Amino acid sequence: MAQKAHLLIVDDEANTLASLARAFRLEGHEAAVCDNANKALELAKTQSFDLILSDVVMPGKDGLTLLEELKAQGVATPVVMMSGQAHIEMAVRATRLGALDFLEKPISTEKLLLTVENALKLGRLERENRDLASRLGKHEIVWQGETMRRVIAQVERVAASETRICILGETGTGKELVARTLHERSPRAGGPFITLNCAAVPAELIESELFGHEKGSFTGAAGRHLGKFEQAQHGTIFLDEIGDMPLTMQAKLLRVLEESEVERIGGERAITVDVRVVVATHRDLEAQVRDGKFRQDLFHRVFVFPLRLPPLRERREDIPALVEHFALQVSAVNGWKPMPFTPDAMAGLQQQPWPGNVRELRNAVERLMLLATSDEVTAETVAAALPVSVASPDSAAGIGPLADRVRAFEKQTILAELKRNHHQISNTARALGLERSHLYKKAEQVGIDLKAAKNEDGH
């Protein structure tokens, strides 16, 4: 797919600006123009451009000074310099200041278009390299059990299609990670992957975030802003927590999905967009439709292929692999030596309910590694750091009146601690913060036969 660019052309000659802008627009690119370096600097700081083409010799501040100031202010947009008075020293200085290329006027249209194409390719490669460097090890789906195997099989099946996917799952189950995987295994992998959390953006700003705005279209709109749909051109847009999108925006999103066009706030024309849409939510969208909180017509547009991610409590067999993965990540980021988790520590982590799912587990791994008093994470470290979450919500401790739940929780906690300490009463009492006599009394109260429990565990 040919990539279209948003260009800024800087030249003090009106005829040059008009002819260059016309040539680029005929090829489908967008071209903004200005006739002096100061205005160009302001535009480059307030708008997003794929490439800046600047003349060198201009009244007042010249193009090389503009280039120097752009780099000094952190503007990463590639710059191509142009001049009708070119000489080797000027070209060398421009290159040293960070110019991508130096073109001698008059410039043929073919040469200009080739320069733009090369700049776009280079920019895409640089973004991909930065993305890979920042994401190394962070965006890998880790699993080893049957539950996630089925999910991954579904991902593989639909990734290569243009089907709209709705990812369902609790907070922290990895919905964005799966969306990114869908993108990276699709024909659009060379395009951008753009995300928007619909629950995190104020209702009055979400239209601008999605569709963009023109300069002056509302108070505070200091320059043109490209929305997420335009940013995702030829790639994938991931709309997280779509169930929290305001109803008014749902109607506008529906129009974009039906017509593949967006209109910036304050814009005068529709802009064609070519993106794949993946959405996600932790809510029950069908219930939202019944309650009038989600449009039925939009539901049918986005709910083409539902992909449900299981909570961590339904895939406990993956916890050891996840823990090892996160431990290596934490060690690499902090420059630590690898820190293993003992089998008992791993068993303790598998007993946790993990209401925050994989995200909570990752944070817990880092906390446990910080709290460890030796060169490994032990069951004692887990018990000290996560003392109140032994029983899972789908266990007996989560059923019945409060008194019964508390009793069941205490029973499970004591049994788990006995097992960790190989039924040594003194060590178990110490781990639970009880006197030995109090442990015997509490075990009797919650219905634990200490001798029978020891025999059942093979001790």
Secondary structure, 3 states (H helix, E strand, C coil): CCCCCEEEEECCCHHHHHHHHHHHHHCCCEEEEECCHHHHHHHHHHCCCCEEEEECCCCCCCHHHHHHHHHHCCCCCCEEEEECCCCHHHHHHHHHHCCCEEEECCCCHHHHHHHHHHHHHHHHHHHHHHHHHHHCCCCCCCCCCHHHHHHHHHHHHHHCCCCCEEEECCCCCCHHHHHHHHHHCCCCCCCCEEEEECCCCCCCCHHHHHHEECCCCCCCCCCCEECHHHHCCCCEEEEECHHHCCHHHHHHHHHHHHHCEECCECCCCCEECCCEEEEEECCCHHHHHHCCCCCHHHHHHHCCEEEECCCHHHCHHHHHHHHHHHHHHHHHHHCCCCCCECHHHHHHHHCCCCCCHHHHHHHHHHHHHHHCCCCCECHHHHHHHCCCCCCCCCCHHHCCCHHHHHHHHHHHHHHHHHHHCCCCHHHHHHHHCCCHHHHHHHHHHCCCCHHHHHHHCCC
